Amino acid sequence: MGDFWVFGYGSLMWRPGFDYVEAQRARLSGYRRTLCIRSHVYRGTPERPGLVLGLEHGGSCLGMAFRVEGGRAEEVMAYLRAREMTTNVYHEKRLPVRLDTGVTVRAISYVADRKHQQYVGGIGPDEMAQTIAGATGEAGANEDYVLNTIAHLRELGIRDRWLEGIAARLSAPSPAAPRPAP
């Protein structure tokens, strides 16, 4: 097998966990980054699930594409499947991504399985923020996951206003409870 590409749109961008020979900003058209997966392991627990990113149809997504040496395919794919396919909440696909150089390559991408029990597409931003706040799993606090993703997107010159809006809700003070009438 020759060299291949992996597309990262969440924590894979800032913590790929595998060796690669090249990394470039890339755009995946036809899919968008969204918090649509309940996390029972990495960023939450079964009792207090968090939310992690998935790719859903619609729009486009800027992220990072990593070129992996073909001789490492078996090792890297085993790592990715252990990391991303723990509960089979994603479909592993090879999708076309356009690199910053203008070249289009096919990259391993993990797309949310809308039929999986952990999929929660369609919930509103307030419910997302409430779910994320305080959730913690094996990989740490769910809030850190969201904030680290935004920080790394900014380092790459990528603004994700939707995700930034969720983060703003995390840091906003909760409304005071109404006082009872005298």
N, C-alpha and C positions, 0 to 999 in steps of 0.2 A: 504494500500500500504506500502511496506517495504521501507527501505532506497534506495535512487537512487543517481546517479552520474550526474554531469554537466561538460562538457568539455569547457574550456576557452582557446582561442588562441590569443585573442586581449585584449581589455579592461576588459573583464571578468576575466582575470588572475590577474590584479592588482586592480580592483574595481568591485568585484563580486556583491556587493549590496544585498546579502542575507546571512542568517546565514547558516553555514555548520559545520559539526562535524569533518571533516578531509579534508586535501588538500594534493595532491601528484602530482609531475611531471608525465606527461603521454604522450604517443605517439599514435597519430591517424594515422594509415597506410592507404594509398590509397587516401589521401587528402593533399593539401598543403595550407599554409597561403598565401594570396595575396591581394593586394589592388585592388579590382575589383567591389566595390559598390560605386556609387555616393551617397554622403550624402547630403540630402536637409534639414535635421533637426539638428542632433547632431553636425556635423563637417562642415557644410556649409549651404547654403540657396538655394532656387530655382534659384535665380539670379546668385549665385556664389557657386556652389556645391563643396564639398570637396570629398575625397576618404576615405573609411574605409575598414577594412579587411573583407574578406569572405573566406570560404573554397571552393576550387575547386578540382576536381578530379586530381590525379597524385601525386606521391611522398609520403611524410609523413610530419607530423606536430607535433612538440613538444609543449606542453602547460601544463596547470594545470587541474587536475580533482578534483572536489569538491564533497564530499559525503554529502548528505542532509538527514536529519532525515525524515523518511516516513510520520510522522505526520504533517510535514510542506509542504507536496507536493502541496496542492492546493494553498497556499500562494506563494510559490517560483515559481511555474509554472505560476501563474498569473503575477508575477513581471517580469519573463523572457519574457513572451509573450508581455507584454506592452513595454518592453525595446527593444527586438530584432525583434519583428514582427510588428513594427509601420506601415510599408508600405508593409509588406509581401514580402520582398526582399529575405528572407531566407526560406529554407525548414527546419522544425524542424525534426530531425531524432535521433534515438537511435543507436549509432554506437559503435563498440568495440574499446576500448582504452586500451593500456597496461600500467599499473602503474609502477612506479619505483621498486616496490616490485616484479615485474614479473607477477602479477595477471592481467588477462584481465577482464574488466567489460564493460557493455554497458552504455554509457553516452549520455545524451541529448546534441546534437550538432547542430549548425546552419550552414547550407550549402547554398552557394549562389545559387539563382534561375537564371540560365542562360537565361531564357526567360523573366525575369522581365525588365522593362524599365530602372531601375537604374543600371543594370548589365553592366559593361564596361570591360570585360575581353579582353585581347589581346592588350591593349595599351602599349606603350613602357615606359621605366623608365623615360625618359626626360619629356614626357607628364604627367606622374604621378606626378613628382616633381612640374611641373608648375601648375597642378590642386590643389595640396596640399598647395603650398605656398600662404599665404594670406587668405585662406578660413577659415571662422569662423562660428560656429553654436551655438546652445543652450548649448552644453557641452564644448565649448571653441574652441581654435585654432586647426586646422587640423594638423599643424606641431607638436604641443604638443602631440597629440594622437600618432603620429608615434614615436616621441622621447621617450615618456613614455613607449610605448610598447617595444622598444629596450632596454631601461634601465631595465625594469622588466625581460625581457628575460635574460639579462646578469646576474642579481641577481640570477636567477635560474640556471645559468651555461649553458644557451642556446645561441648559436650564430646563427643568421639568417642573413647570409651575403647578401642575396638578399635585405632584408628590410634595412639593414645598407647601402647598395648602394644607395637606394632611399634617405635615410637621408643625405648621403654625397652630393647628388645633391642639396638638400635643402639649405645646408650651403655653397655651392660653389659659388663664385662670378659669376655673369652672364657675358658672354663675352662682351667685349666692342664693341660698334657699329662701323662698318667700317667708316673710314674717307673718305670723298669725295676726289677725285683726284684734285690737284691744277690746 
